[in-house]
């Protein structure tokens, strides 16, 4: 690969890593909120 292609590929990999990190964070947040709602429902009964 040329230097320009290597640079472009490196930027692509960094972007994919950032996207995956943000996706995992959002998944954790949503799962945590769901778990909290389930606990509240159980405790209210």
The first five atom37 places (N, CA, C, CB, O) and aatype in JSON, in Angstrom:
{
  "aatype": [20, 20, 20, 20, 20, 20, 20, 20, 20, 20, 20, 20, 20, 20, 20, 20, 20, 20, 20, 20, 20, 20, 20, 20, 20, 20, 20, 20, 20, 20, 20, 20, 20, 20, 20, 20, 20, 20, 20, 20, 20, 20, 20, 20, 20],
  "atom_mask": [
    [1, 1, 1, 1, 1],
    [1, 1, 1, 1, 1],
    [1, 1, 1, 1, 1],
    [1, 1, 1, 1, 1],
    [1, 1, 1, 1, 1],
    [1, 1, 1, 1, 1],
    [1, 1, 1, 1, 1],
    [1, 1, 1, 1, 1],
    [1, 1, 1, 1, 1],
    [1, 1, 1, 1, 1],
    [1, 1, 1, 1, 1],
    [1, 1, 1, 1, 1],
    [1, 1, 1, 1, 1],
    [1, 1, 1, 1, 1],
    [1, 1, 1, 1, 1],
    [1, 1, 1, 1, 1],
    [1, 1, 1, 1, 1],
    [1, 1, 1, 1, 1],
    [1, 1, 1, 1, 1],
    [1, 1, 1, 1, 1],
    [1, 1, 1, 1, 1],
    [1, 1, 1, 1, 1],
    [1, 1, 1, 1, 1],
    [1, 1, 1, 1, 1],
    [1, 1, 1, 1, 1],
    [1, 1, 1, 1, 1],
    [1, 1, 1, 1, 1],
    [1, 1, 1, 1, 1],
    [1, 1, 1, 1, 1],
    [1, 1, 1, 1, 1],
    [1, 1, 1, 1, 1],
    [1, 1, 1, 1, 1],
    [1, 1, 1, 1, 1],
    [1, 1, 1, 1, 1],
    [1, 1, 1, 1, 1],
    [1, 1, 1, 1, 1],
    [1, 1, 1, 1, 1],
    [1, 1, 1, 1, 1],
    [1, 1, 1, 1, 1],
    [1, 1, 1, 1, 1],
    [1, 1, 1, 1, 1],
    [1, 1, 1, 1, 1],
    [1, 1, 1, 1, 1],
    [1, 1, 1, 1, 1],
    [1, 1, 1, 1, 1]
  ],
  "atom_positions": [
    [[0.85, -1.19, 0.0], [0.0, 0.0, 0.0], [0.89, 1.25, 0.0], [-0.96, 0.0, 1.24], [2.0, 1.25, 0.52]],
    [[0.37, 2.27, -0.59], [1.09, 3.54, -0.59], [0.93, 4.21, 0.77], [0.59, 4.47, -1.73], [0.09, 3.81, 1.58]],
    [[1.73, 5.22, 1.0], [1.63, 5.95, 2.27], [0.27, 6.59, 2.44], [2.72, 7.02, 2.36], [-0.28, 6.61, 3.55]],
    [[-0.29, 7.1, 1.37], [-1.63, 7.72, 1.43], [-2.68, 6.68, 1.78], [-1.98, 8.41, 0.1], [-3.58, 6.94, 2.57]],
    [[-2.57, 5.5, 1.19], [-3.52, 4.42, 1.49], [-3.38, 3.95, 2.93], [-3.3, 3.24, 0.53], [-4.38, 3.65, 3.59]],
    [[-2.15, 3.87, 3.41], [-1.92, 3.47, 4.81], [-2.55, 4.48, 5.76], [-0.41, 3.34, 5.09], [-3.18, 4.1, 6.75]],
    [[-2.38, 5.76, 5.46], [-2.96, 6.81, 6.29], [-4.48, 6.73, 6.28], [-2.49, 8.2, 5.81], [-5.12, 6.84, 7.32]],
    [[-5.05, 6.55, 5.11], [-6.5, 6.44, 4.98], [-7.02, 5.22, 5.74], [-6.91, 6.36, 3.5], [-8.05, 5.3, 6.41]],
    [[-6.32, 4.11, 5.64], [-6.72, 2.89, 6.34], [-6.62, 3.07, 7.84], [-5.86, 1.71, 5.89], [-7.48, 2.6, 8.58]],
    [[-5.59, 3.74, 8.31], [-5.43, 4.01, 9.73], [-6.57, 4.89, 10.24], [-4.08, 4.69, 10.01], [-7.11, 4.63, 11.31]],
    [[-6.93, 5.92, 9.48], [-8.05, 6.78, 9.87], [-9.35, 5.99, 9.89], [-8.17, 7.97, 8.92], [-10.2, 6.2, 10.76]],
    [[-9.52, 5.08, 8.93], [-10.71, 4.23, 8.89], [-10.78, 3.36, 10.14], [-10.72, 3.35, 7.63], [-11.83, 3.27, 10.78]],
    [[-9.67, 2.72, 10.5], [-9.65, 1.86, 11.68], [-9.96, 2.65, 12.95], [-8.29, 1.17, 11.81], [-10.68, 2.17, 13.83]],
    [[-9.42, 3.85, 13.05], [-9.7, 4.69, 14.22], [-11.18, 5.07, 14.28], [-8.83, 5.96, 14.18], [-11.77, 5.1, 15.36]],
    [[-11.77, 5.35, 13.14], [-13.19, 5.69, 13.09], [-14.06, 4.51, 13.49], [-13.59, 6.17, 11.69], [-15.03, 4.67, 14.24]],
    [[-13.71, 3.31, 13.01], [-14.46, 2.12, 13.37], [-14.35, 1.86, 14.87], [-13.94, 0.9, 12.58], [-15.35, 1.53, 15.51]],
    [[-13.16, 2.01, 15.42], [-12.97, 1.81, 16.86], [-13.81, 2.81, 17.66], [-11.48, 1.95, 17.22], [-14.42, 2.44, 18.66]],
    [[-13.83, 4.07, 17.24], [-14.63, 5.09, 17.94], [-16.12, 4.75, 17.86], [-14.37, 6.49, 17.33], [-16.83, 4.87, 18.86]],
    [[-16.58, 4.33, 16.69], [-17.99, 3.96, 16.52], [-18.35, 2.78, 17.41], [-18.28, 3.61, 15.05], [-19.39, 2.78, 18.06]],
    [[-17.48, 1.76, 17.45], [-17.74, 0.59, 18.29], [-17.78, 0.97, 19.76], [-16.68, -0.49, 18.05], [-18.62, 0.49, 20.51]],
    [[-16.87, 1.83, 20.17], [-16.83, 2.27, 21.57], [-18.11, 3.0, 21.94], [-15.61, 3.18, 21.81], [-18.69, 2.73, 23.0]],
    [[-18.57, 3.91, 21.08], [-19.8, 4.65, 21.35], [-21.01, 3.72, 21.36], [-19.99, 5.76, 20.32], [-21.92, 3.88, 22.17]],
    [[-21.03, 2.75, 20.45], [-22.14, 1.79, 20.4], [-22.2, 0.96, 21.67], [-22.0, 0.88, 19.17], [-23.27, 0.72, 22.22]],
    [[-21.03, 0.51, 22.14], [-20.99, -0.29, 23.36], [-21.43, 0.55, 24.57], [-19.58, -0.85, 23.59], [-22.11, 0.03, 25.46]],
    [[-21.04, 1.81, 24.6], [-21.45, 2.69, 25.69], [-22.97, 2.88, 25.7], [-20.75, 4.05, 25.57], [-23.59, 2.83, 26.76]],
    [[-23.55, 3.09, 24.53], [-24.99, 3.26, 24.45], [-25.72, 1.98, 24.85], [-25.4, 3.68, 23.03], [-26.75, 2.03, 25.52]],
    [[-25.2, 0.84, 24.44], [-25.79, -0.44, 24.81], [-25.74, -0.62, 26.32], [-25.07, -1.6, 24.11], [-26.72, -1.06, 26.92]],
    [[-24.61, -0.29, 26.95], [-24.49, -0.4, 28.4], [-25.49, 0.51, 29.09], [-23.07, -0.06, 28.86], [-26.17, 0.1, 30.03]],
    [[-25.6, 1.76, 28.62], [-26.53, 2.71, 29.24], [-27.96, 2.21, 29.16], [-26.41, 4.08, 28.58], [-28.69, 2.24, 30.15]],
    [[-28.36, 1.75, 27.99], [-29.73, 1.28, 27.82], [-30.0, 0.04, 28.66], [-30.0, 0.98, 26.35], [-31.07, -0.09, 29.24]],
    [[-29.03, -0.86, 28.72], [-29.2, -2.08, 29.52], [-29.27, -1.75, 31.01], [-28.05, -3.05, 29.25], [-30.05, -2.35, 31.74]],
    [[-28.46, -0.79, 31.45], [-28.47, -0.39, 32.86], [-29.82, 0.23, 33.22], [-27.32, 0.61, 33.15], [-30.39, -0.08, 34.27]],
    [[-30.32, 1.09, 32.35], [-31.62, 1.71, 32.6], [-32.73, 0.67, 32.65], [-31.93, 2.75, 31.51], [-33.62, 0.74, 33.5]],
    [[-32.69, -0.3, 31.74], [-33.69, -1.36, 31.74], [-33.61, -2.17, 33.03], [-33.49, -2.28, 30.52], [-34.64, -2.49, 33.63]],
    [[-32.4, -2.51, 33.47], [-32.23, -3.25, 34.71], [-32.76, -2.47, 35.9], [-30.77, -3.58, 34.93], [-33.39, -3.04, 36.8]],
    [[-32.52, -1.17, 35.92], [-33.02, -0.33, 37.02], [-34.54, -0.3, 37.02], [-32.46, 1.09, 36.91], [-35.16, -0.38, 38.08]],
    [[-35.14, -0.18, 35.84], [-36.6, -0.18, 35.76], [-37.18, -1.51, 36.24], [-37.06, 0.11, 34.32], [-38.21, -1.54, 36.92]],
    [[-36.53, -2.6, 35.87], [-36.99, -3.92, 36.33], [-36.91, -4.04, 37.85], [-36.16, -5.04, 35.67], [-37.82, -4.58, 38.48]],
    [[-35.82, -3.53, 38.44], [-35.68, -3.58, 39.9], [-36.77, -2.76, 40.57], [-34.3, -3.08, 40.33], [-37.32, -3.18, 41.59]],
    [[-37.09, -1.59, 40.03], [-38.13, -0.74, 40.59], [-39.48, -1.46, 40.53], [-38.2, 0.61, 39.85], [-40.25, -1.44, 41.49]],
    [[-39.75, -2.09, 39.4], [-41.02, -2.84, 39.26], [-41.1, -3.96, 40.29], [-41.16, -3.42, 37.83], [-42.15, -4.16, 40.9]],
    [[-40.03, -4.69, 40.49], [-40.03, -5.81, 41.44], [-40.21, -5.29, 42.87], [-38.72, -6.62, 41.32], [-40.95, -5.87, 43.66]],
    [[-39.53, -4.19, 43.2], [-39.59, -3.66, 44.56], [-40.96, -3.06, 44.87], [-38.5, -2.62, 44.76], [-41.35, -3.01, 46.03]],
    [[-41.68, -2.6, 43.86], [-43.0, -2.0, 44.1], [-44.06, -3.03, 44.4], [-43.41, -1.19, 42.91], [-45.09, -2.7, 45.0]],
    [[-43.85, -4.26, 44.0], [-44.88, -5.29, 44.19], [-44.96, -5.76, 45.62], [-44.61, -6.47, 43.28], [-45.77, -6.63, 45.94]]
  ]
}
